[in-house]
Amino acid sequence: MTAKAVEAACWMAERKWDYPEHLEVGLEPHAVREKYYYARGPQLVNRVVDVSSTVDTIVRANMANVTQGPASGNPGATLRRKFAERGLKLEFLGEGDDASADYNYIKHFILRRSRELGKQYGFQYAEKYHYIGPRNSYVNRFVEENAVPL
């Protein structure tokens, strides 16, 4: 539902007819010029982005999503407890608080694909996207290619 709302907002934001009350309070139409669709399935991938500098934010966002997804349910702390019951431990999960174990679990297991993709492109971490850039209409291209000085 969120994706559908964002898509609708993208095309409506550039039109003055959809929400004329915005004009009344000084808001002008604004076109969304670039879109990055996170590619997790068979979508066309045409851009790989270095996300190394945002890994901490990515991990924390996964930790905040406690109701669904691969990081829900305190996976690091749960795994550490299961190993401890068997007299074992995974060093990277540490022996500290549960939040640290979850953080390290997410960074090691959940971001594995991002790490592997990054290596292919010389980054520490990367993500792949279907990128849609600024529209370049036929009219604009024609004018650029054929306009002559007066």
N, CA, C and O atoms as a GROMACS GRO file, in nm:
protein
  600
    1MET      N    1   0.082  -0.120   0.000
    1MET     CA    2   0.000   0.000   0.000
    1MET      C    3   0.087   0.126   0.000
    1MET      O    4   0.054   0.225  -0.065
    2THR      N    5   0.197   0.120   0.074
    2THR     CA    6   0.286   0.236   0.079
    2THR      C    7   0.344   0.264  -0.058
    2THR      O    8   0.351   0.380  -0.100
    3ALA      N    9   0.386   0.159  -0.129
    3ALA     CA   10   0.443   0.177  -0.262
    3ALA      C   11   0.342   0.240  -0.358
    3ALA      O   12   0.377   0.326  -0.438
    4LYS      N   13   0.217   0.195  -0.349
    4LYS     CA   14   0.113   0.252  -0.435
    4LYS      C   15   0.090   0.400  -0.403
    4LYS      O   16   0.071   0.481  -0.494
    5ALA      N   17   0.092   0.434  -0.276
    5ALA     CA   18   0.074   0.574  -0.236
    5ALA      C   19   0.189   0.660  -0.285
    5ALA      O   20   0.168   0.772  -0.331
    6VAL      N   21   0.310   0.608  -0.276
    6VAL     CA   22   0.428   0.683  -0.324
    6VAL      C   23   0.421   0.702  -0.475
    6VAL      O   24   0.447   0.812  -0.525
    7GLU      N   25   0.386   0.596  -0.547
    7GLU     CA   26   0.373   0.608  -0.693
    7GLU      C   27   0.270   0.713  -0.731
    7GLU      O   28   0.295   0.796  -0.819
    8ALA      N   29   0.155   0.711  -0.666
    8ALA     CA   30   0.051   0.810  -0.695
    8ALA      C   31   0.101   0.950  -0.662
    8ALA      O   32   0.076   1.044  -0.738
    9ALA      N   33   0.170   0.965  -0.550
    9ALA     CA   34   0.222   1.096  -0.512
    9ALA      C   35   0.323   1.148  -0.614
    9ALA      O   36   0.329   1.268  -0.639
   10CYS      N   37   0.401   1.059  -0.672
   10CYS     CA   38   0.502   1.100  -0.771
   10CYS      C   39   0.439   1.169  -0.891
   10CYS      O   40   0.483   1.276  -0.933
   11TRP      N   41   0.335   1.107  -0.946
   11TRP     CA   42   0.277   1.170  -1.065
   11TRP      C   43   0.185   1.285  -1.029
   11TRP      O   44   0.172   1.379  -1.108
   12MET      N   45   0.122   1.280  -0.913
   12MET     CA   46   0.034   1.391  -0.876
   12MET      C   47   0.110   1.516  -0.834
   12MET      O   48   0.061   1.628  -0.851
   13ALA      N   49   0.230   1.498  -0.780
   13ALA     CA   50   0.307   1.611  -0.729
   13ALA      C   51   0.343   1.713  -0.837
   13ALA      O   52   0.364   1.830  -0.807
   14GLU      N   53   0.349   1.669  -0.961
   14GLU     CA   54   0.389   1.761  -1.068
   14GLU      C   55   0.269   1.824  -1.140
   14GLU      O   56   0.287   1.900  -1.235
   15ARG      N   57   0.150   1.793  -1.095
   15ARG     CA   58   0.031   1.845  -1.164
   15ARG      C   59  -0.040   1.947  -1.076
   15ARG      O   60  -0.065   1.921  -0.958
   16LYS      N   61  -0.072   2.060  -1.132
   16LYS     CA   62  -0.138   2.165  -1.055
   16LYS      C   63  -0.288   2.141  -1.039
   16LYS      O   64  -0.353   2.209  -0.959
   17TRP      N   65  -0.344   2.047  -1.115
   17TRP     CA   66  -0.488   2.026  -1.112
   17TRP      C   67  -0.534   1.931  -1.002
   17TRP      O   68  -0.651   1.936  -0.963
   18ASP      N   69  -0.447   1.844  -0.951
   18ASP     CA   70  -0.490   1.744  -0.854
   18ASP      C   71  -0.519   1.803  -0.716
   18ASP      O   72  -0.616   1.763  -0.652
   19TYR      N   73  -0.439   1.895  -0.673
   19TYR     CA   74  -0.459   1.956  -0.541
   19TYR      C   75  -0.443   2.108  -0.551
   19TYR      O   76  -0.342   2.162  -0.505
   20PRO      N   77  -0.541   2.175  -0.610
   20PRO     CA   78  -0.528   2.321  -0.627
   20PRO      C   79  -0.517   2.395  -0.494
   20PRO      O   80  -0.466   2.507  -0.491
   21GLU      N   81  -0.562   2.335  -0.385
   21GLU     CA   82  -0.550   2.401  -0.255
   21GLU      C   83  -0.403   2.418  -0.214
   21GLU      O   84  -0.371   2.505  -0.134
   22HIS      N   85  -0.315   2.334  -0.269
   22HIS     CA   86  -0.173   2.350  -0.241
   22HIS      C   87  -0.121   2.482  -0.298
   22HIS      O   88  -0.039   2.550  -0.236
   23LEU      N   89  -0.170   2.517  -0.416
   23LEU     CA   90  -0.129   2.644  -0.479
   23LEU      C   91  -0.171   2.762  -0.392
   23LEU      O   92  -0.100   2.862  -0.383
   24GLU      N   93  -0.285   2.750  -0.330
   24GLU     CA   94  -0.337   2.858  -0.246
   24GLU      C   95  -0.248   2.887  -0.126
   24GLU      O   96  -0.247   3.000  -0.077
   25VAL      N   97  -0.175   2.788  -0.078
   25VAL     CA   98  -0.085   2.810   0.036
   25VAL      C   99   0.061   2.823  -0.006
   25VAL      O  100   0.151   2.819   0.077
   26GLY      N  101   0.083   2.838  -0.137
   26GLY     CA  102   0.218   2.865  -0.186
   26GLY      C  103   0.301   2.744  -0.226
   26GLY      O  104   0.420   2.758  -0.255
   27LEU      N  105   0.242   2.627  -0.228
   27LEU     CA  106   0.316   2.508  -0.271
   27LEU      C  107   0.304   2.494  -0.422
   27LEU      O  108   0.194   2.494  -0.477
   28GLU      N  109   0.417   2.481  -0.487
   28GLU     CA  110   0.421   2.468  -0.632
   28GLU      C  111   0.435   2.321  -0.671
   28GLU      O  112   0.490   2.241  -0.594
   29PRO      N  113   0.386   2.284  -0.789
   29PRO     CA  114   0.406   2.146  -0.837
   29PRO      C  115   0.556   2.116  -0.847
   29PRO      O  116   0.637   2.203  -0.879
   30HIS      N  117   0.590   1.993  -0.820
   30HIS     CA  118   0.730   1.950  -0.826
   30HIS      C  119   0.736   1.809  -0.882
   30HIS      O  120   0.674   1.717  -0.829
   31ALA      N  121   0.810   1.792  -0.990
   31ALA     CA  122   0.821   1.661  -1.054
   31ALA      C  123   0.930   1.577  -0.987
   31ALA      O  124   1.038   1.627  -0.956
   32VAL      N  125   0.899   1.451  -0.965
   32VAL     CA  126   0.999   1.356  -0.917
   32VAL      C  127   1.081   1.316  -1.038
   32VAL      O  128   1.027   1.258  -1.133
   33ARG      N  129   1.209   1.345  -1.037
   33ARG     CA  130   1.292   1.324  -1.155
   33ARG      C  131   1.363   1.188  -1.155
   33ARG      O  132   1.397   1.136  -1.262
   34GLU      N  133   1.386   1.131  -1.038
   34GLU     CA  134   1.456   1.003  -1.031
   34GLU      C  135   1.384   0.910  -0.934
   34GLU      O  136   1.332   0.952  -0.831
   35LYS      N  137   1.382   0.781  -0.970
   35LYS     CA  138   1.324   0.680  -0.883
   35LYS      C  139   1.421   0.563  -0.874
   35LYS      O  140   1.481   0.521  -0.972
   36TYR      N  141   1.434   0.512  -0.753
   36TYR     CA  142   1.515   0.393  -0.727
   36TYR      C  143   1.423   0.286  -0.670
   36TYR      O  144   1.376   0.299  -0.557
   37TYR      N  145   1.398   0.181  -0.747
   37TYR     CA  146   1.318   0.069  -0.700
   37TYR      C  147   1.413  -0.040  -0.651
   37TYR      O  148   1.496  -0.090  -0.727
   38TYR      N  149   1.401  -0.076  -0.524
   38TYR     CA  150   1.485  -0.180  -0.468
   38TYR      C  151   1.457  -0.310  -0.541
   38TYR      O  152   1.344  -0.357  -0.543
   39ALA      N  153   1.558  -0.368  -0.600
   39ALA     CA  154   1.543  -0.488  -0.682
   39ALA      C  155   1.569  -0.612  -0.598
   39ALA      O  156   1.684  -0.642  -0.566
   40ARG      N  157   1.463  -0.683  -0.563
   40ARG     CA  158   1.481  -0.805  -0.486
   40ARG      C  159   1.424  -0.926  -0.557
   40ARG      O  160   1.422  -1.036  -0.502
   41GLY      N  161   1.379  -0.908  -0.676
   41GLY     CA  162   1.323  -1.018  -0.753
   41GLY      C  163   1.374  -1.010  -0.895
   41GLY      O  164   1.490  -0.973  -0.918
   42PRO      N  165   1.291  -1.044  -0.989
   42PRO     CA  166   1.336  -1.046  -1.128
   42PRO      C  167   1.331  -0.909  -1.198
   42PRO      O  168   1.335  -0.903  -1.321
   43GLN      N  169   1.322  -0.800  -1.121
   43GLN     CA  170   1.318  -0.669  -1.185
   43GLN      C  171   1.447  -0.640  -1.263
   43GLN      O  172   1.552  -0.699  -1.237
   44LEU      N  173   1.435  -0.550  -1.356
   44LEU     CA  174   1.551  -0.504  -1.429
   44LEU      C  175   1.644  -0.432  -1.332
   44LEU      O  176   1.604  -0.336  -1.266
   45VAL      N  177   1.767  -0.476  -1.325
   45VAL     CA  178   1.867  -0.409  -1.242
   45VAL      C  179   1.957  -0.330  -1.336
   45VAL      O  180   2.024  -0.387  -1.422
   46ASN      N  181   1.957  -0.200  -1.319
   46ASN     CA  182   2.041  -0.116  -1.404
   46ASN      C  183   2.125  -0.017  -1.325
   46ASN      O  184   2.186   0.073  -1.383
   47ARG      N  185   2.130  -0.035  -1.193
   47ARG     CA  186   2.215   0.052  -1.111
   47ARG      C  187   2.253  -0.021  -0.982
   47ARG      O  188   2.167  -0.078  -0.914
   48VAL      N  189   2.382  -0.018  -0.951
   48VAL     CA  190   2.432  -0.071  -0.825
   48VAL      C  191   2.487   0.046  -0.746
   48VAL      O  192   2.563   0.128  -0.799
   49VAL      N  193   2.448   0.056  -0.619
   49VAL     CA  194   2.483   0.171  -0.536
   49VAL      C  195   2.568   0.126  -0.418
   49VAL      O  196   2.535   0.028  -0.350
   50ASP      N  197   2.675   0.196  -0.394
   50ASP     CA  198   2.761   0.173  -0.277
   50ASP      C  199   2.686   0.222  -0.153
   50ASP      O  200   2.662   0.342  -0.139
   51VAL      N  201   2.650   0.131  -0.063
   51VAL     CA  202   2.578   0.168   0.059
   51VAL      C  203   2.666   0.150   0.183
   51VAL      O  204   2.616   0.147   0.295
   52SER      N  205   2.796   0.137   0.163
   52SER     CA  206   2.888   0.112   0.274
   52SER      C  207   2.877   0.215   0.384
   52SER      O  208   2.885   0.181   0.502
   53SER      N  209   2.858   0.340   0.349
   53SER     CA  210   2.853   0.446   0.449
   53SER      C  211   2.721   0.447   0.528
   53SER      O  212   2.710   0.519   0.627
   54THR      N  213   2.623   0.370   0.484
   54THR     CA  214   2.493   0.370   0.552
   54THR      C  215   2.459   0.236   0.616
   54THR      O  216   2.345   0.213   0.657
   55VAL      N  217   2.558   0.147   0.626
   55VAL     CA  218   2.532   0.013   0.680
   55VAL      C  219   2.477   0.020   0.822
   55VAL      O  220   2.385  -0.054   0.855
   56ASP      N  221   2.529   0.107   0.905
   56ASP     CA  222   2.480   0.117   1.042
   56ASP      C  223   2.331   0.154   1.042
   56ASP      O  224   2.253   0.097   1.119
   57THR      N  225   2.292   0.246   0.957
   57THR     CA  226   2.151   0.286   0.947
   57THR      C  227   2.066   0.169   0.897
   57THR      O  228   1.955   0.147   0.946
   58ILE      N  229   2.116   0.094   0.799
   58ILE     CA  230   2.044  -0.022   0.746
   58ILE      C  231   2.022  -0.127   0.856
   58ILE      O  232   1.914  -0.182   0.870
   59VAL      N  233   2.128  -0.152   0.933
   59VAL     CA  234   2.116  -0.250   1.042
   59VAL      C  235   2.015  -0.202   1.145
   59VAL      O  236   1.929  -0.279   1.188
   60ARG      N  237   2.025  -0.076   1.184
   60ARG     CA  238   1.932  -0.022   1.286
   60ARG      C  239   1.787  -0.024   1.235
   60ARG      O  240   1.694  -0.048   1.313
   61ALA      N  241   1.767   0.002   1.108
   61ALA     CA  242   1.630  -0.004   1.051
   61ALA      C  243   1.577  -0.147   1.059
   61ALA      O  244   1.460  -0.168   1.091
   62ASN      N  245   1.662  -0.245   1.029
   62ASN     CA  246   1.621  -0.385   1.042
   62ASN      C  247   1.588  -0.419   1.187
   62ASN      O  248   1.493  -0.492   1.214
   63MET      N  249   1.667  -0.368   1.279
   63MET     CA  250   1.642  -0.394   1.420
   63MET      C  251   1.510  -0.332   1.466
   63MET      O  252   1.442  -0.387   1.553
   64ALA      N  253   1.474  -0.218   1.409
   64ALA     CA  254   1.351  -0.149   1.448
   64ALA      C  255   1.227  -0.221   1.397
   64ALA      O  256   1.119  -0.205   1.454
   65ASN      N  257   1.240  -0.298   1.291
   65ASN     CA  258   1.127  -0.370   1.234
   65ASN      C  259   1.107  -0.502   1.310
   65ASN      O  260   1.150  -0.608   1.264
   66VAL      N  261   1.043  -0.493   1.425
   66VAL     CA  262   1.034  -0.609   1.514
   66VAL      C  263   0.919  -0.703   1.483
   66VAL      O  264   0.914  -0.813   1.538
   67THR      N  265   0.827  -0.664   1.395
   67THR     CA  266   0.709  -0.747   1.371
   67THR      C  267   0.718  -0.836   1.250
   67THR      O  268   0.641  -0.932   1.237
   68GLN      N  269   0.812  -0.807   1.160
   68GLN     CA  270   0.821  -0.889   1.040
   68GLN      C  271   0.961  -0.879   0.981
   68GLN      O  272   1.040  -0.792   1.020
   69GLY      N  273   0.991  -0.966   0.889
   69GLY     CA  274   1.120  -0.962   0.821
   69GLY      C  275   1.223  -1.049   0.888
   69GLY      O  276   1.200  -1.105   0.996
   70PRO      N  277   1.338  -1.062   0.824
   70PRO     CA  278   1.442  -1.154   0.872
   70PRO      C  279   1.506  -1.113   1.004
   70PRO      O  280   1.570  -1.197   1.069
   71ALA      N  281   1.491  -0.988   1.046
   71ALA     CA  282   1.554  -0.944   1.170
   71ALA      C  283   1.456  -0.940   1.287
   71ALA      O  284   1.494  -0.900   1.397
   72SER      N  285   1.332  -0.982   1.266
   72SER     CA  286   1.235  -0.978   1.375
   72SER      C  287   1.262  -1.090   1.475
   72SER      O  288   1.320  -1.193   1.441
   73GLY      N  289   1.221  -1.068   1.597
   73GLY     CA  290   1.233  -1.173   1.698
   73GLY      C  291   1.369  -1.186   1.762
   73GLY      O  292   1.403  -1.293   1.813
   74ASN      N  293   1.448  -1.082   1.763
   74ASN     CA  294   1.580  -1.084   1.827
   74ASN      C  295   1.664  -1.203   1.782
   74ASN      O  296   1.702  -1.286   1.865
   75PRO      N  297   1.695  -1.212   1.653
   75PRO     CA  298   1.761  -1.332   1.601
   75PRO      C  299   1.901  -1.356   1.657
   75PRO      O  300   1.939  -1.471   1.680
   76GLY      N  301   1.977  -1.252   1.678
   76GLY     CA  302   2.112  -1.270   1.731
   76GLY      C  303   2.111  -1.321   1.874
   76GLY      O  304   2.184  -1.414   1.909
   77ALA      N  305   2.029  -1.259   1.958
   77ALA     CA  306   2.019  -1.300   2.097
   77ALA      C  307   1.963  -1.441   2.107
   77ALA      O  308   2.009  -1.520   2.190
   78THR      N  309   1.865  -1.474   2.025
   78THR     CA  310   1.805  -1.608   2.025
   78THR      C  311   1.908  -1.713   1.985
   78THR      O  312   1.919  -1.817   2.049
   79LEU      N  313   1.983  -1.684   1.878
   79LEU     CA  314   2.086  -1.778   1.834
   79LEU      C  315   2.194  -1.795   1.940
   79LEU      O  316   2.240  -1.907   1.964
   80ARG      N  317   2.235  -1.686   2.002
   80ARG     CA  318   2.338  -1.693   2.106
   80ARG      C  319   2.290  -1.781   2.222
   80ARG      O  320   2.366  -1.862   2.273
   81ARG      N  321   2.164  -1.766   2.264
   81ARG     CA  322   2.109  -1.847   2.374
   81ARG      C  323   2.104  -1.995   2.335
   81ARG      O  324   2.139  -2.082   2.415
   82LYS      N  325   2.062  -2.024   2.211
   82LYS     CA  326   2.055  -2.164   2.167
   82LYS      C  327   2.193  -2.230   2.169
   82LYS      O  328   2.208  -2.345   2.209
   83PHE      N  329   2.293  -2.154   2.124
   83PHE     CA  330   2.429  -2.208   2.125
   83PHE      C  331   2.479  -2.226   2.268
   83PHE      O  332   2.546  -2.324   2.299
   84ALA      N  333   2.447  -2.131   2.355
   84ALA     CA  334   2.492  -2.139   2.495
   84ALA      C  335   2.432  -2.262   2.564
   84ALA      O  336   2.499  -2.326   2.644
   85GLU      N  337   2.306  -2.294   2.532
   85GLU     CA  338   2.242  -2.414   2.589
   85GLU      C  339   2.317  -2.541   2.552
   85GLU      O  340   2.312  -2.640   2.625
   86ARG      N  341   2.386  -2.538   2.440
   86ARG     CA  342   2.464  -2.654   2.393
   86ARG      C  343   2.611  -2.642   2.430
   86ARG      O  344   2.693  -2.724   2.390
   87GLY      N  345   2.644  -2.537   2.509
   87GLY     CA  346   2.783  -2.517   2.550
   87GLY      C  347   2.871  -2.462   2.439
   87GLY      O  348   2.992  -2.482   2.440
   88LEU      N  349   2.811  -2.393   2.343
   88LEU     CA  350   2.884  -2.337   2.229
   88LEU      C  351   2.861  -2.186   2.220
   88LEU      O  352   2.772  -2.132   2.284
   89LYS      N  353   2.942  -2.122   2.139
   89LYS     CA  354   2.919  -1.980   2.113
   89LYS      C  355   2.974  -1.942   1.977
   89LYS      O  356   3.065  -2.007   1.924
   90LEU      N  357   2.918  -1.838   1.922
   90LEU     CA  358   2.969  -1.777   1.799
   90LEU      C  359   3.035  -1.646   1.842
   90LEU      O  360   2.968  -1.558   1.897
   91GLU      N  361   3.163  -1.634   1.819
   91GLU     CA  362   3.239  -1.519   1.866
   91GLU      C  363   3.179  -1.386   1.824
   91GLU      O  364   3.172  -1.292   1.903
   92PHE      N  365   3.134  -1.377   1.698
   92PHE     CA  366   3.088  -1.248   1.647
   92PHE      C  367   2.960  -1.198   1.715
   92PHE      O  368   2.929  -1.079   1.710
   93LEU      N  369   2.885  -1.289   1.780
   93LEU     CA  370   2.765  -1.246   1.852
   93LEU      C  371   2.800  -1.184   1.987
   93LEU      O  372   2.717  -1.117   2.048
   94GLY      N  373   2.922  -1.206   2.033
   94GLY     CA  374   2.967  -1.147   2.158
   94GLY      C  375   2.902  -1.209   2.278
   94GLY      O  376   2.826  -1.306   2.268
   95GLU      N  377   2.933  -1.152   2.394
   95GLU     CA  378   2.877  -1.201   2.518
   95GLU      C  379   2.803  -1.090   2.591
   95GLU      O  380   2.764  -1.105   2.707
   96GLY      N  381   2.785  -0.978   2.523
   96GLY     CA  382   2.722  -0.860   2.585
   96GLY      C  383   2.572  -0.863   2.578
   96GLY      O  384   2.509  -0.968   2.594
   97ASP      N  385   2.515  -0.748   2.554
   97ASP     CA  386   2.370  -0.734   2.555
   97ASP      C  387   2.306  -0.791   2.428
   97ASP      O  388   2.374  -0.814   2.327
   98ASP      N  389   2.176  -0.814   2.436
   98ASP     CA  390   2.102  -0.871   2.324
   98ASP      C  391   2.104  -0.782   2.201
   98ASP      O  392   2.111  -0.832   2.089
   99ALA      N  393   2.099  -0.651   2.221
   99ALA     CA  394   2.099  -0.558   2.106
   99ALA      C  395   2.227  -0.573   2.025
   99ALA      O  396   2.223  -0.568   1.902
  100SER      N  397   2.340  -0.590   2.091
  100SER     CA  398   2.467  -0.608   2.019
  100SER      C  399   2.467  -0.739   1.942
  100SER      O  400   2.516  -0.745   1.829
  101ALA      N  401   2.412  -0.845   2.002
  101ALA     CA  402   2.405  -0.973   1.933
  101ALA      C  403   2.316  -0.962   1.810
  101ALA      O  404   2.350  -1.015   1.704
  102ASP      N  405   2.202  -0.893   1.823
  102ASP     CA  406   2.113  -0.874   1.709
  102ASP      C  407   2.180  -0.791   1.600
  102ASP      O  408   2.170  -0.824   1.481
  103TYR      N  409   2.247  -0.685   1.640
  103TYR     CA  410   2.318  -0.598   1.544
  103TYR      C  411   2.418  -0.681   1.464
  103TYR      O  412   2.421  -0.674   1.341
  104ASN      N  413   2.499  -0.760   1.534
  104ASN     CA  414   2.603  -0.839   1.467
  104ASN      C  415   2.543  -0.950   1.381
  104ASN      O  416   2.596  -0.981   1.274
  105TYR      N  417   2.433  -1.010   1.425
  105TYR     CA  418   2.364  -1.111   1.346
  105TYR      C  419   2.316  -1.051   1.214
  105TYR      O  420   2.338  -1.108   1.107
  106ILE      N  421   2.250  -0.937   1.222
  106ILE     CA  422   2.198  -0.871   1.102
  106ILE      C  423   2.312  -0.837   1.007
  106ILE      O  424   2.305  -0.863   0.887
  107LYS      N  425   2.417  -0.778   1.061
  107LYS     CA  426   2.530  -0.738   0.977
  107LYS      C  427   2.596  -0.859   0.911
  107LYS      O  428   2.638  -0.852   0.796
  108HIS      N  429   2.606  -0.969   0.984
  108HIS     CA  430   2.674  -1.087   0.931
  108HIS      C  431   2.585  -1.169   0.837
  108HIS      O  432   2.628  -1.205   0.727
  109PHE      N  433   2.463  -1.198   0.879
  109PHE     CA  434   2.377  -1.289   0.801
  109PHE      C  435   2.285  -1.216   0.703
  109PHE      O  436   2.280  -1.250   0.585
  110ILE      N  437   2.212  -1.119   0.751
  110ILE     CA  438   2.111  -1.055   0.667
  110ILE      C  439   2.174  -0.967   0.558
  110ILE      O  440   2.120  -0.957   0.448
  111LEU      N  441   2.285  -0.906   0.588
  111LEU     CA  442   2.352  -0.820   0.488
  111LEU      C  443   2.458  -0.896   0.406
  111LEU      O  444   2.539  -0.835   0.337
  112ARG      N  445   2.456  -1.028   0.415
  112ARG     CA  446   2.553  -1.109   0.340
  112ARG      C  447   2.547  -1.081   0.190
  112ARG      O  448   2.651  -1.060   0.127
  113ARG      N  449   2.427  -1.081   0.132
  113ARG     CA  450   2.415  -1.057  -0.012
  113ARG      C  451   2.466  -0.918  -0.050
  113ARG      O  452   2.529  -0.900  -0.154
  114SER      N  453   2.437  -0.822   0.035
  114SER     CA  454   2.484  -0.685   0.010
  114SER      C  455   2.637  -0.679   0.013
  114SER      O  456   2.699  -0.608  -0.065
  115ARG      N  457   2.696  -0.756   0.105
  115ARG     CA  458   2.842  -0.762   0.115
  115ARG      C  459   2.901  -0.830  -0.009
  115ARG      O  460   3.000  -0.783  -0.066
  116GLU      N  461   2.839  -0.941  -0.051
  116GLU     CA  462   2.887  -1.013  -0.170
  116GLU      C  463   2.874  -0.929  -0.296
  116GLU      O  464   2.964  -0.928  -0.380
  117LEU      N  465   2.763  -0.860  -0.310
  117LEU     CA  466   2.744  -0.772  -0.425
  117LEU      C  467   2.847  -0.660  -0.422
  117LEU      O  468   2.903  -0.624  -0.526
  118GLY      N  469   2.871  -0.605  -0.306
  118GLY     CA  470   2.971  -0.498  -0.292
  118GLY      C  471   3.109  -0.543  -0.340
  118GLY      O  472   3.178  -0.468  -0.409
  119LYS      N  473   3.147  -0.663  -0.304
  119LYS     CA  474   3.279  -0.715  -0.346
  119LYS      C  475   3.291  -0.718  -0.498
  119LYS      O  476   3.398  -0.690  -0.553
  120GLN      N  477   3.182  -0.751  -0.567
  120GLN     CA  478   3.185  -0.757  -0.713
  120GLN      C  479   3.216  -0.621  -0.775
  120GLN      O  480   3.269  -0.614  -0.885
  121TYR      N  481   3.183  -0.513  -0.703
  121TYR     CA  482   3.199  -0.378  -0.758
  121TYR      C  483   3.302  -0.296  -0.682
  121TYR      O  484   3.313  -0.176  -0.705
  122GLY      N  485   3.378  -0.359  -0.594
  122GLY     CA  486   3.482  -0.289  -0.521
  122GLY      C  487   3.431  -0.207  -0.403
  122GLY      O  488   3.499  -0.114  -0.359
  123PHE      N  489   3.314  -0.240  -0.352
  123PHE     CA  490   3.256  -0.172  -0.235
  123PHE      C  491   3.253  -0.269  -0.118
  123PHE      O  492   3.263  -0.390  -0.136
  124GLN      N  493   3.238  -0.215   0.002
  124GLN     CA  494   3.219  -0.301   0.118
  124GLN      C  495   3.077  -0.360   0.116
  124GLN      O  496   3.059  -0.480   0.141
  125TYR      N  497   2.977  -0.276   0.087
  125TYR     CA  498   2.837  -0.317   0.077
  125TYR      C  499   2.774  -0.246  -0.042
  125TYR      O  500   2.809  -0.132  -0.072
  126ALA      N  501   2.682  -0.313  -0.109
  126ALA     CA  502   2.614  -0.252  -0.223
  126ALA      C  503   2.470  -0.304  -0.229
  126ALA      O  504   2.437  -0.409  -0.174
  127GLU      N  505   2.385  -0.227  -0.297
  127GLU     CA  506   2.247  -0.268  -0.323
  127GLU      C  507   2.218  -0.245  -0.470
  127GLU      O  508   2.273  -0.154  -0.533
  128LYS      N  509   2.130  -0.329  -0.524
  128LYS     CA  510   2.095  -0.315  -0.666
  128LYS      C  511   1.955  -0.257  -0.679
  128LYS      O  512   1.866  -0.285  -0.599
  129TYR      N  513   1.938  -0.176  -0.783
  129TYR     CA  514   1.813  -0.104  -0.804
  129TYR      C  515   1.771  -0.107  -0.950
  129TYR      O  516   1.852  -0.123  -1.041
  130HIS      N  517   1.643  -0.090  -0.968
  130HIS     CA  518   1.590  -0.054  -1.099
  130HIS      C  519   1.577   0.097  -1.093
  130HIS      O  520   1.493   0.151  -1.020
  131TYR      N  521   1.660   0.165  -1.170
  131TYR     CA  522   1.666   0.311  -1.168
  131TYR      C  523   1.589   0.368  -1.286
  131TYR      O  524   1.606   0.324  -1.400
  132ILE      N  525   1.506   0.466  -1.257
  132ILE     CA  526   1.437   0.540  -1.363
  132ILE      C  527   1.478   0.685  -1.348
  132ILE      O  528   1.445   0.750  -1.248
  133GLY      N  529   1.549   0.735  -1.447
  133GLY     CA  530   1.602   0.870  -1.441
  133GLY      C  531   1.508   0.974  -1.500
  133GLY      O  532   1.393   0.944  -1.532
  134PRO      N  533   1.558   1.094  -1.514
  134PRO     CA  534   1.476   1.203  -1.568
  134PRO      C  535   1.423   1.168  -1.707
  134PRO      O  536   1.492   1.109  -1.789
  135ARG      N  537   1.300   1.207  -1.729
  135ARG     CA  538   1.240   1.183  -1.861
  135ARG      C  539   1.304   1.277  -1.962
  135ARG      O  540   1.326   1.395  -1.935
  136ASN      N  541   1.331   1.223  -2.077
  136ASN     CA  542   1.384   1.304  -2.185
  136ASN      C  543   1.292   1.281  -2.304
  136ASN      O  544   1.312   1.189  -2.384
  137SER      N  545   1.192   1.365  -2.316
  137SER     CA  546   1.089   1.345  -2.417
  137SER      C  547   1.143   1.365  -2.558
  137SER      O  548   1.248   1.426  -2.577
  138TYR      N  549   1.071   1.313  -2.653
  138TYR     CA  550   1.107   1.331  -2.793
  138TYR      C  551   1.111   1.480  -2.828
  138TYR      O  552   1.201   1.525  -2.899
  139VAL      N  553   1.014   1.556  -2.778
  139VAL     CA  554   1.011   1.700  -2.807
  139VAL      C  555   1.138   1.766  -2.756
  139VAL      O  556   1.201   1.843  -2.829
  140ASN      N  557   1.177   1.738  -2.631
  140ASN     CA  558   1.298   1.799  -2.576
  140ASN      C  559   1.422   1.759  -2.656
  140ASN      O  560   1.506   1.844  -2.686
  141ARG      N  561   1.434   1.630  -2.690
  141ARG     CA  562   1.550   1.586  -2.768
  141ARG      C  563   1.552   1.653  -2.905
  141ARG      O  564   1.657   1.697  -2.951
  142PHE      N  565   1.436   1.661  -2.969
  142PHE     CA  566   1.428   1.723  -3.101
  142PHE      C  567   1.470   1.869  -3.095
  142PHE      O  568   1.548   1.915  -3.178
  143VAL      N  569   1.420   1.941  -2.997
  143VAL     CA  570   1.456   2.082  -2.982
  143VAL      C  571   1.606   2.097  -2.959
  143VAL      O  572   1.671   2.181  -3.022
  144GLU      N  573   1.662   2.017  -2.868
  144GLU     CA  574   1.807   2.024  -2.841
  144GLU      C  575   1.890   1.997  -2.965
  144GLU      O  576   1.993   2.061  -2.985
  145GLU      N  577   1.846   1.903  -3.047
  145GLU     CA  578   1.923   1.864  -3.164
  145GLU      C  579   1.902   1.955  -3.284
  145GLU      O  580   1.988   1.961  -3.372
  146ASN      N  581   1.789   2.025  -3.290
  146ASN     CA  582   1.755   2.098  -3.412
  146ASN      C  583   1.738   2.250  -3.397
  146ASN      O  584   1.727   2.320  -3.497
  147ALA      N  585   1.736   2.300  -3.276
  147ALA     CA  586   1.719   2.445  -3.260
  147ALA      C  587   1.844   2.518  -3.310
  147ALA      O  588   1.957   2.475  -3.287
  148VAL      N  589   1.821   2.628  -3.381
  148VAL     CA  590   1.933   2.709  -3.434
  148VAL      C  591   1.916   2.854  -3.387
  148VAL      O  592   1.804   2.898  -3.361
  149PRO      N  593   2.026   2.926  -3.375
  149PRO     CA  594   2.017   3.064  -3.331
  149PRO      C  595   1.939   3.150  -3.431
  149PRO      O  596   1.936   3.120  -3.551
  150LEU      N  597   1.875   3.255  -3.381
  150LEU     CA  598   1.800   3.348  -3.468
  150LEU      C  599   1.895   3.429  -3.551
  150LEU      O  600   1.852   3.512  -3.630
   0.00000   0.00000   0.00000
